[in-house]
Amino acid sequence: LRGFPGMAYLKIAEGCSNRCSFCAIPLIRGGISSRDPTDVAAEFEALVRSGVYELCIIGQDLGSYGLDRAGTSLLPELLSKISSISGEFRARMLYIHPDRFPREILDACAKDPRILPYFDLPFQHASPAVLKAMNRQGDAKAYLGLLADIRSRLPDAVIRSTFLVGFPGESDEDFALLRSFQDEARLDWLGAFAYSREEDTPAYAMKGRVPKKTALARKAAIEEAQRPITEAALSRWVGRTLRVLVEERIEGEDLAIARGPMNAPEVDGAIVVVGGNLRAGQLADVTVSAVRGVDLEAVPRGA
C-alpha cells in the first residue's frame, strides 16, 4: 500500500490473538495470521527496487508475528532478512504489543541503522487493576524496564504509545498511577483516547462505567502533561543533521514538510524545512535548528 511519495506500508500479518477486553479486532479479523518471512522480504526488496525509501511494517501486533507459524516471534528473523537487502531504505516498525516485545529486535536495530529504532508500544494504562480488567499481562514496572532496556541499547530510540482513559472501573487513584507512569516514562509521542464501548467485547458489559465528562477531562490532562515531555524529547535533535523524506512542498513558499527517523507518517509531528527548493519524494540532508511545538524546523545542510 503506497502512502506519501517515497514510502509504502507493508502488512506482514492480519488479526490479533491478544484478546484485550476492549478490542473488537479479534472478533472482526480473527486471530493472528502471519505471512511467510521469505515472501515478506521479497516484497520488501521489490518495493525498494521500485524506488520506495521508507517502508512501514505493519500489523495489529508485530511482536506476535509468527506465533501462529512457529510458536515464537519471527520478527527477528524477518528483520535479519530485510537487513541482507542491499540499497538505501529505512524500515519502520509500527505497533508492537509491549507484553510481546521480542528484545532480539534491538540487536537488529543496533546492527543496521536502516532498521529504525522507532517503537510504537501501546501501553494503554499503568494501573494494575485497569490492566487486569483490560486482559493485559504487563505492569508499570515491567513497562518501565522495557523502556530502560530499549534506551540503554539504542540511545536514539524514539517511542510512541497510546493511553486509554475512562475504562470501566478506572478510579481517580488509577488515573493518578497512569499520570505518574507518564511522567516517568518520558515518551517521545503519546496519543490519548477516551474509552468507547465496542459491542460483543468483554468490556462492553463491565460495571463501573466512567462518565464521559470525566473520561474527556482525563484525556485532556494527559495531553496537557505530554506537551512539555514531547518538546523536551524533540530538543535532543536540535543541531543534528538528519536525512529526511520530503512529503510535500508548501505552494508559494520555499518550505517543505518532511519526516525524519523520529516521525511516523500521519500520527507524529513533522520537520519543516526552510529553503532548498525541495520536492515531494526527495531525500535531503538537513540540520535541525529549532523545536516548534510538535514539529522541528530545519535547513538544508550547508545552508
Disulfide bonds with the S-S distance in Angstrom:
none
